[in-house]
Structure formats: C-alpha cells, structure tokens
Amino acid sequence: MIWRVTRGAPGMCRLISLLLAFVLGLPPALVHPQEYVARAGDELDVLVVGEPDFSRQVTVSTEGTIFLPLVGGVKVIGMTIPQMQDQVKQALLKFVKEPKVIVTFRQAAAPQAGLGGDVVYILGQVARPGPYDLRLGATVLQLLSVSGGPTDRAALSRALVIRKVGVSAKPVNIEKLMGGDLSQNEPLRAGDVLIVPDNTARVLAVGEVAKPGYVTLITGQDRILDVIVQAGGPTLKADPIKISIMRNGQPVKANLDALLRLGDATQNVEMQPGDIVYMPETTDRLLVLGAVVKPGIYTMDAAGYPSHVMDAIMLAGGPADPASMKDVSLARQNGETPTVTHLNLWDFMRGGKLDQNVPLKAGDVIYVPHQNPNIGNILNILTGLSLLRFIFFGNANNP
C-alpha cells in the first residue's frame, strides 16, 4: 500500500484518521480516544463552504481566540471541534447567510520550553515532523495521523520508537500496521520519539549529536565514525559508548565499546541506506582529561560523588606533573553548544576560594592543562568530534 499525503490539504489529518480506522477495522474511539479541545498555539483549518474569503489556516492565540476577516477574534479555547464550528457559524451570521463551517485540527501547539512532560515526537519522513501533544498521539497510529502521515520517501518497514525512559529502542513496521497488524501499533509515553527513516541512500543520526538529521552516504565507504563526523560530533551530554545502530528495525551487531575505547577498526561498521544511528544522553558520566594521573571516564555514584571539580580530579589520581591548576577548564553542554568555564583551583587549594571548586553535573568534562596551556587547543579538545577522538584514541597526557 502506498500512502501519499499532500502537505497542507485542509482536513487531511482527520481524513487519514478515518481512513486508517476503516482499513484497520477500528472504531473511531480508538483513533481519538480523548476528544480534542483547542488550546493556545494549536493550528486549525477553518473552511466556510462557498466562502473562500473566510476560509483559512488559523492559530489559537494566547487569549484563546482565532482571527477571521471582518469577524475579528472568535473565542475557541477549551472547545471541541463541534463547539468551535458552532461558535464560528454564529459569528459569521452577520456576514454570511446560513454559513456551513468545517473546522479541522492541523497541529498541536509546540511544547513550551522546560515543560517536556506531555509531549511525544515524530521525526523523519512524515508530512509534519515535530512535537505533538501526547493526547493526540498516544499510539504510533495516532501520531502518524496527526503528523499528516508518511511521505513517499518513507521506509515504512524500518520505523523505530526510541524511549526516553530506559533509553531503549523498539522497531515498528508501519507497512505491516497499514496492512492491519495491530501488534505494530505501539503505545507511546511522554518523551518518546517515533522515527520514520528515509528510503534513499541516507542515514539518520539522532540524539546527542551537534547536527541531528540525515547524512548522505558514499556507498561502500561511509562507516559509523564517518556518520558521527558528518553529524557534527557528539555533544558534551552524549554517551558514545552506548551508541546504537538500527538496520531494518533490528540492532546491528558491533562492539562499539571496543571501537571507541580500544580503537578496534573492525568494529567501525559500514553503514547502509536507511540505517538509524542513535547517540544517547549520559546519565551519570564525567570526563577528566589532561594532566591527571588517570585521565578517563568516571561515573557519579548514587550519593552524587564526585560532587565538585576537585573531587573528580582526585578520583582521577590527582594532578600530574607539570599540571597547571590555575587554568582548569570545565565544559558543560548549554543548549546546542558547550560553554567552557575557566577555574583557578590553586586559589581553592591554597586560599580556600570555594567559588572555584564548582559543583558538577552529569556530562561535565574537566580538563587539567599542562604548564603554559594553549587555550585554543583546550577549546578544540572540549568540543565536538575532537572530544570523542581525544577520549578514546588520543594520548591523554599529551593533548
């Protein structure tokens, strides 16, 4: 079955929902188990039959209204589709005799910064990728519906649900789902991501990489590290050891720990079109690099130790001669780019300046330079792919 969606067609999302319900034999209640009500930021299509001047795409304002020509603001917040249709109809009676109004849901409001919570995401080859209200996407089928459905470039058999909770991935075969196999209609939880990959010669890199998205392959040459390079390298919040590769809905067998820690090139697997590379976020890892006795990866224990920069340095065996404790750097992911804070731990050790021994967060990178440090080299080490290569392949005592 080929499922093509025309972007922006009025009422298309609702039409897809009804068609899916019909094809799969589902009662409408299973397509939208909780009746939609409008909220600020939602996008709607308003169609007034025979009156193109009043028909348009609208957004519910922060005041809870939609704007129509001549009519002005119409209060719709908290209303169901039938209630909104009646409200718009009443408002149009002054200008249109017996107006026939059809209101359809287009897209849920984007989540507000910091809320997270009740949002699920769909990425890749769908008409409208992005965040959606969990109410409207409680299953794979519902999320596909409200996002406008897959494009004709979608690899339907290779979709994937990535769980925020537990950092796990589950293959989903949308092709089978469209054929009536409801075992593929995976329920979704807050923070889950449904990925519909490309069917062309590209790989999708998602998660904690600097430039998530599609990477074009040079057949027979591109390997996992090449993909990470093209995706901008890992962020400071990334956990490279736990990189996962999914192919045709199944994990690819590769010892990525051996590749990254030991430099075993045989584990630098060749990529294939449609592969999905997922770089998860670290939950408890710290990196201590540079002029310390035992540079490397350390974890915060259940009690939160190491809790401060000096704790982590001592856990790594302490400073190694000739370390410059006056020029320690702490790198921390801040949005899309890392920030680097320069600390004078000599002032902390000798002068008791507690503000220099700052508290740590998971994912932090601590760099203790040698005497006469090269600041440009430090910044290069603490960002992107240079960080990945330095951690796993470089000589930690000679950055």
C-alpha positions as MATLAB code, in Angstrom:
seq = 'MIWRVTRGAPGMCRLISLLLAFVLGLPPALVHPQEYVARAGDELDVLVVGEPDFSRQVTVSTEGTIFLPLVGGVKVIGMTIPQMQDQVKQALLKFVKEPKVIVTFRQAAAPQAGLGGDVVYILGQVARPGPYDLRLGATVLQLLSVSGGPTDRAALSRALVIRKVGVSAKPVNIEKLMGGDLSQNEPLRAGDVLIVPDNTARVLAVGEVAKPGYVTLITGQDRILDVIVQAGGPTLKADPIKISIMRNGQPVKANLDALLRLGDATQNVEMQPGDIVYMPETTDRLLVLGAVVKPGIYTMDAAGYPSHVMDAIMLAGGPADPASMKDVSLARQNGETPTVTHLNLWDFMRGGKLDQNVPLKAGDVIYVPHQNPNIGNILNILTGLSLLRFIFFGNANNP';
ca = [
       0.000    0.000    0.000;
       1.354    3.458   -0.915;
       0.316    6.306    1.340;
       0.920    9.777   -0.051;
      -0.054   12.951    1.737;
      -0.352   16.410    0.234;
       1.134   18.889    2.668;
      -1.356   21.418    3.930;
      -4.527   19.882    2.474;
      -7.444   21.051    4.696;
      -8.774   18.347    6.947;
      -6.211   15.815    5.765;
      -5.234   14.680    9.260;
      -8.829   13.860   10.174;
      -9.370   12.165    6.810;
      -6.316    9.968    7.366;
      -7.588    9.045   10.818;
     -10.938    7.961    9.418;
      -9.313    6.030    6.567;
      -6.989    4.241    8.983;
      -9.916    3.365   11.200;
     -11.765    1.955    8.210;
      -8.789   -0.009    6.830;
      -7.858   -1.485   10.201;
     -11.404   -2.064   11.337;
     -11.039    0.213   14.345;
     -13.942    2.066   15.904;
     -13.370    5.849   15.766;
     -12.901    5.910   19.551;
      -9.617    4.036   19.100;
      -8.330    6.642   16.685;
      -9.007    9.590   19.001;
      -9.776    8.122   22.446;
      -9.806   11.555   24.073;
     -11.826   14.235   22.290;
      -9.704   17.112   21.115;
     -10.173   20.510   22.718;
      -8.426   23.661   21.485;
      -5.610   25.299   23.394;
      -3.316   28.261   22.774;
      -0.874   27.664   19.932;
      -2.896   24.941   18.185;
      -3.219   25.269   14.409;
      -6.658   24.768   12.821;
      -8.165   24.823    9.333;
     -11.417   26.757    9.061;
     -13.410   26.041    5.895;
     -16.548   28.060    5.165;
     -18.202   26.290    2.253;
     -18.580   28.611   -0.737;
     -16.837   31.483    1.072;
     -13.104   31.366    0.315;
     -12.531   34.810    1.882;
     -13.405   33.388    5.288;
     -11.595   30.045    4.816;
      -8.059   29.933    6.176;
      -5.494   28.323    8.446;
      -5.583   29.907   11.902;
      -3.660   29.662   15.168;
      -5.297   29.853   18.571;
      -3.875   32.974   20.236;
      -2.644   33.231   23.814;
      -6.008   34.861   24.568;
      -7.747   31.737   23.252;
      -9.154   33.245   20.047;
      -8.815   32.722   16.310;
      -8.958   35.622   13.848;
     -11.287   35.736   10.828;
     -11.626   38.613    8.327;
     -14.405   41.104    9.194;
     -15.423   38.939   12.140;
     -12.306   39.567   14.217;
     -11.481   37.344   17.212;
     -13.606   34.274   17.927;
     -13.182   32.604   21.327;
     -12.424   28.874   20.869;
     -10.069   27.818   23.663;
     -11.259   24.702   25.515;
     -13.849   23.916   22.841;
     -14.292   20.681   20.899;
     -14.449   20.642   17.098;
     -18.302   20.713   17.004;
     -18.376   23.539   19.543;
     -15.880   25.577   17.518;
     -17.852   25.005   14.321;
     -20.992   26.315   16.012;
     -19.109   29.288   17.507;
     -17.677   30.308   14.115;
     -21.063   29.798   12.463;
     -22.734   32.162   14.942;
     -20.023   34.764   14.396;
     -20.471   34.601   10.606;
     -24.259   35.053   10.595;
     -23.821   38.821   10.281;
     -21.948   38.374    7.010;
     -22.986   35.008    5.506;
     -26.484   33.606    5.142;
     -26.673   30.081    6.602;
     -22.899   29.518    6.745;
     -21.629   25.944    6.557;
     -18.482   25.693    8.676;
     -15.951   22.853    8.895;
     -13.138   23.111   11.452;
     -10.321   20.552   11.391;
      -7.307   20.113   13.620;
      -3.965   20.710   11.889;
      -1.222   20.577   14.533;
      -0.862   20.755   18.297;
       0.914   23.658   19.938;
       4.664   23.244   20.238;
       5.736   22.431   23.803;
       6.829   25.348   25.937;
      10.458   25.413   26.953;
      11.093   23.448   30.110;
       7.750   21.683   30.204;
       8.612   18.414   28.381;
       6.062   16.233   30.153;
       3.107   15.505   27.910;
       4.858   15.634   24.527;
       5.820   12.937   22.005;
       7.897   13.496   18.873;
       7.910   12.224   15.308;
      10.974   12.681   13.093;
      11.956   11.791    9.550;
       9.780   11.199    6.527;
       6.353   12.445    7.606;
       4.422   15.465    6.376;
       4.793   17.473    9.589;
       7.618   16.214   11.840;
       7.980   17.708   15.286;
       6.495   17.661   18.816;
       2.861   16.698   19.432;
       0.539   16.697   22.391;
       0.514   13.228   23.924;
      -3.301   13.331   23.927;
      -3.260   13.295   20.131;
      -0.508   10.730   19.672;
      -0.985    8.035   22.288;
      -0.050    5.302   19.794;
       2.060    5.049   16.635;
      -1.100    5.100   14.541;
      -2.450    8.241   16.153;
       0.880   10.064   15.953;
       1.149    9.218   12.253;
      -2.367   10.536   11.768;
      -1.907   13.926   13.403;
       1.501   14.425   11.736;
      -0.021   14.070    8.286;
       1.265   10.570    7.547;
       4.489    9.350    5.912;
       5.863   10.814    2.699;
       6.556    8.740   -0.403;
      10.238    8.612    0.657;
       9.455    6.834    3.911;
      10.948    3.428    4.654;
       7.761    2.119    6.290;
       9.200   -1.204    7.416;
      12.120    0.396    9.259;
      10.436    2.793   11.685;
      11.641    2.954   15.259;
      10.320    4.129   18.626;
      13.040    5.498   20.908;
      12.070    5.536   24.563;
      13.158    8.451   26.705;
      12.607    6.296   29.782;
      15.156    3.495   29.862;
      16.971    4.722   26.711;
      15.685    1.833   24.637;
      14.551    1.433   21.043;
      11.736   -0.684   19.603;
      11.309   -1.471   15.880;
       7.898   -0.708   14.375;
       6.816   -1.943   10.941;
       4.373    0.677    9.652;
       3.916   -1.299    6.446;
       2.509   -4.205    8.477;
       0.481   -1.769   10.601;
      -1.125   -0.375    7.457;
      -1.915   -3.945    6.460;
      -3.871   -4.472    9.686;
      -1.237   -5.849   12.070;
      -2.195   -4.041   15.289;
       0.741   -5.574   17.150;
       2.787   -2.827   15.473;
       0.596   -0.063   16.949;
       2.997    0.626   19.794;
       1.642    2.725   22.699;
       3.659    5.897   23.341;
       4.742    7.576   26.546;
       5.832   11.139   27.292;
       9.187   11.916   25.678;
       9.072    9.001   23.187;
      10.320    9.626   19.646;
       8.889    7.877   16.562;
      11.417    7.876   13.716;
      10.297    7.186   10.139;
      13.553    6.806    8.161;
      14.385    7.659    4.559;
      14.325    5.007    1.812;
      17.170    6.647   -0.136;
      20.953    6.448    0.311;
      20.966    8.315    3.605;
      21.440    7.539    7.292;
      19.531    9.272   10.071;
      21.634   10.420   13.038;
      19.607   11.400   16.102;
      20.145   12.055   19.773;
      23.107   13.859   21.294;
      24.956   14.899   18.142;
      25.656   18.504   17.169;
      23.683   18.354   13.896;
      20.982   15.665   14.123;
      19.393   14.748   10.810;
      20.122   12.898    7.569;
      23.636   12.094    6.392;
      24.174   11.175    2.728;
      26.221    8.019    2.230;
      29.034    7.362   -0.225;
      28.191    3.711   -0.896;
      30.825    1.284    0.347;
      32.884    3.913    2.148;
      30.940    5.524    4.985;
      31.226    3.921    8.409;
      29.794    4.681   11.830;
      32.513    7.199   12.779;
      32.107    8.941    9.414;
      28.422    9.424   10.169;
      29.223   10.866   13.601;
      31.697   13.278   11.980;
      29.128   14.446    9.412;
      26.566   14.883   12.181;
      28.904   17.366   13.868;
      30.285   15.031   16.513;
      28.800   14.254   19.928;
      27.573   16.905   22.315;
      29.020   17.013   25.808;
      25.851   15.301   27.028;
      26.465   12.285   24.762;
      27.370    8.777   25.894;
      29.389    7.449   22.907;
      29.898    4.006   24.443;
      26.151    3.380   24.183;
      25.722    4.413   20.534;
      23.172    2.144   18.870;
      22.725    1.292   15.188;
      19.372    0.031   13.879;
      19.001   -1.558   10.452;
      15.665   -2.751    9.089;
      14.269   -2.465   12.585;
      16.978   -4.643   14.134;
      20.166   -3.754   16.045;
      23.432   -4.124   14.149;
      25.946   -6.376   15.886;
      29.002   -4.287   16.620;
      31.245   -3.922   19.644;
      31.205   -0.151   19.856;
      32.958   -0.232   23.202;
      35.937   -1.934   21.532;
      35.810    0.558   18.677;
      35.754    3.645   20.859;
      37.923    2.575   23.781;
      40.435    0.285   22.069;
      40.411    1.610   18.507;
      39.375   -1.766   17.031;
      38.775   -0.682   13.405;
      36.970   -3.946   12.588;
      34.078   -2.664   14.701;
      33.782    0.561   12.655;
      30.876   -0.954   10.766;
      29.935    0.040    7.224;
      26.647    1.916    7.077;
      23.752    1.111    4.756;
      20.938    3.283    3.402;
      18.125    3.598    5.927;
      20.291    2.920    8.983;
      19.492    4.870   12.142;
      22.299    5.956   14.462;
      21.212    6.955   17.946;
      23.589    8.730   20.317;
      22.022    8.559   23.807;
      22.425   11.067   26.591;
      24.664   10.298   29.513;
      23.007    9.891   32.891;
      25.983    9.815   35.242;
      29.237   10.105   33.309;
      32.050   12.617   33.844;
      35.247   13.030   31.843;
      38.542   14.048   33.400;
      41.201   14.837   30.812;
      44.682   16.263   30.518;
      47.404   16.405   33.190;
      45.964   13.985   35.743;
      47.326   10.600   36.791;
      44.422    8.551   35.373;
      42.532   10.529   32.709;
      39.306    8.950   31.501;
      35.620    8.357   32.129;
      34.222    8.384   35.664;
      30.700    7.965   36.979;
      28.799    9.703   39.731;
      27.649    7.231   42.367;
      24.164    7.033   43.876;
      25.129    9.554   46.533;
      26.292   12.048   43.893;
      30.062   11.621   44.359;
      32.173   13.188   42.886;
      30.126   16.302   43.553;
      32.702   19.041   42.828;
      35.507   19.608   40.335;
      38.296   18.850   42.828;
      36.581   15.581   43.805;
      36.704   14.429   40.182;
      40.353   15.395   39.780;
      41.288   13.440   42.913;
      39.239   10.469   41.684;
      41.423   10.568   38.559;
      44.522   10.213   40.728;
      45.145   13.912   41.251;
      47.126   16.363   39.110;
      50.159   15.026   37.242;
      53.387   16.976   36.945;
      53.534   19.535   35.379;
      49.817   20.376   35.722;
      48.557   23.948   35.751;
      45.881   24.049   38.444;
      45.413   27.762   37.804;
      43.927   27.121   34.356;
      41.494   24.197   34.780;
      38.572   24.190   32.326;
      35.063   22.864   32.904;
      32.966   22.234   29.790;
      29.208   21.825   30.100;
      26.528   21.455   27.452;
      24.329   24.554   27.369;
      21.615   24.204   24.752;
      23.124   23.315   21.380;
      26.683   24.418   22.203;
      29.018   23.764   25.122;
      30.181   26.504   27.456;
      33.662   26.466   28.965;
      34.343   27.905   32.429;
      37.944   28.590   33.460;
      38.745   27.824   37.110;
      41.693   28.656   39.330;
      41.887   25.617   41.605;
      45.172   26.848   43.023;
      43.160   29.617   44.691;
      40.825   26.964   46.071;
      43.607   24.711   47.383;
      45.804   27.464   48.821;
      43.356   30.270   49.502;
      40.122   28.436   50.239;
      38.138   30.166   47.472;
      35.126   27.843   47.350;
      33.618   29.524   44.275;
      36.425   27.987   42.165;
      35.519   24.408   43.190;
      32.167   24.427   41.395;
      29.502   21.674   41.698;
      29.393   19.077   38.923;
      26.593   17.851   36.674;
      26.405   14.583   34.726;
      28.080   15.021   31.343;
      30.639   17.578   32.546;
      34.150   17.499   31.098;
      37.095   18.622   33.262;
      40.383   19.466   31.573;
      43.563   19.989   33.584;
      46.168   21.509   31.254;
      49.935   21.274   31.365;
      52.014   24.311   32.222;
      51.681   27.127   29.650;
      48.417   25.804   28.165;
      47.248   26.534   24.631;
      43.713   27.917   25.136;
      42.753   27.290   21.506;
      43.786   23.667   21.850;
      41.771   23.338   25.070;
      38.604   24.641   23.407;
      39.143   22.293   20.478;
      39.520   19.311   22.804;
      36.425   20.190   24.795;
      34.048   20.362   21.809;
      32.570   18.065   19.194;
      34.432   15.279   17.454;
      37.804   16.314   18.838;
      36.464   15.399   22.264;
      35.374   11.955   21.062;
      38.693   11.226   19.375;
      40.696   12.538   22.299;
      38.827   10.468   24.852;
      39.106    7.177   23.026;
      42.091    7.414   20.709;
      44.375   10.207   21.927;
      47.248   10.283   24.378;
      45.577   11.816   27.403;
      48.854   13.122   28.790;
      49.796   14.838   25.530;
      46.665   16.526   24.149;
];
